[in-house]
Amino acid sequence: MADTIMKAAREGRVTDEMREVAKAEGLEPEKVRFLIAEGRVALLRNVKRSGRVRLVAVGEAMFSKVNANIGTSGTVVDVEAERRKARIAVEYGADTVMDLSMGGDLDEIRMMIMREAEPLPLGTVPTYQAWVEGLRRYGGLGIPSDWFIKIVERQLRQGVDYMTIHAALSRELAEKAVRSRRVIPITSRGGALLAAWMLENGEENPYRSHWSYLLELFAEYDAVISVGDSLRPGSIFDQHDELQVAELVEAARLVRSAREAGVQVIVEGPGHMTLDQIAANVRLEKQLTGGAPYYVLGPLPTDAAMGYDHIALAIGGALALWAGADYLCYVTPAEHLSLPTPEQVKEGIIAARIAAHAADLAKYGARAAGRDAAVSWARARLDWKTMLDHAFDPRGAARIHAQYGLRTRACDMCGQYCACLVLGKHMRGRGEPEPEELTRRILGSTLLP
Ligand code: SF4
């Protein structure tokens, strides 16, 4: 086994990285080591960028993490807009960024996003570049199987920290999917491209044919494989069908072999899914994969939230994270409609961060409640500076607060009739609980003192 962080963890070595993660997460280093050794936590990083990238741990007992997808499309290539999106991802608190570019000079755009988004780990879907450049180079779909692997190698050399590898989609499953009675047979872009390549060439998925070599590559860079979910439902009417479950079983098999090779791996899922199915889906993923970190795309609990899909994502995502998922891929208001603008990227990040924070409060209680303790007590005191400083979007919140001119110490919702103003003199001297005391109050007890 290559000398990866998973190998160190299995040998009982607590590394500096594990100590750093433990500090950020409020846990004991030994616990972090144990969870990495078990494959229940993954550190999203490529050794080539050690020291430049923040250590982001996803998985059991870790705070929920949020990813922002950015990048050009085949039809809209605005490099400056992508630069702004990368900066927004850092400013508004995304934990990671994925470059999903398919238009323009893909290597140049990726290196720009990597620089602008530092210190956030960067992920990619290498199938996109393999497809775009493969078509150009080979003049059509006769792209050789090993071309897909060469692109992975190139991106690992560039320092990409984790990649979606759609290896759970076999040729047999792709054939079944396109003949199925699903509303949308394959909604995943990478999955659809690979399925088209397999059906056209009559060959097995390149990532499956070269899986052992891929594991060697990821071990060499100690980077992370995110097992793609090509067959996630693109409609609630396709949820938890035979195809989705069959791909998850296959993903679990890949997780086992990656762990044997000392490669950190996470699993993607579950697409469009109604609220009643989400907790069962998370439990199934954890049960089948032995607790592999679950990276949720969606879940979108309705197909019909166009223009507001970031809100649908926040609803489904909060439930999934609370049920045990670990890592949430944001959705913007432009989902299902267009490539997002920088402003829509910001809205998507904020919605996903609120979902993640709400789930962490329910999962971890006091460990996650510092922000709420500060805001709640400041609200009772009408301390606007502290409140606004702790907002997910401080400038946006300040703008709304001042929108009618502020003629009292309260806000303009109630003005001079504000409850905290009216009762102010009677509340004086009642003793202010410290934030620590407030956080203790949600440690499993709802009884107020
Ligand atoms: S004015 Fe009304 S809404 Fe505003 S802080 Fe006071 S009670 Fe709350």
Boltz pocket constraint, residues with backbone or C-beta under 6 A from the ligand:
constraints:
  - pocket:
      binder: B
      contacts: [[A, 379], [A, 410], [A, 411], [A, 412], [A, 413], [A, 414], [A, 415], [A, 417], [A, 418], [A, 419], [A, 420], [A, 421]]
      max_distance: 6.0
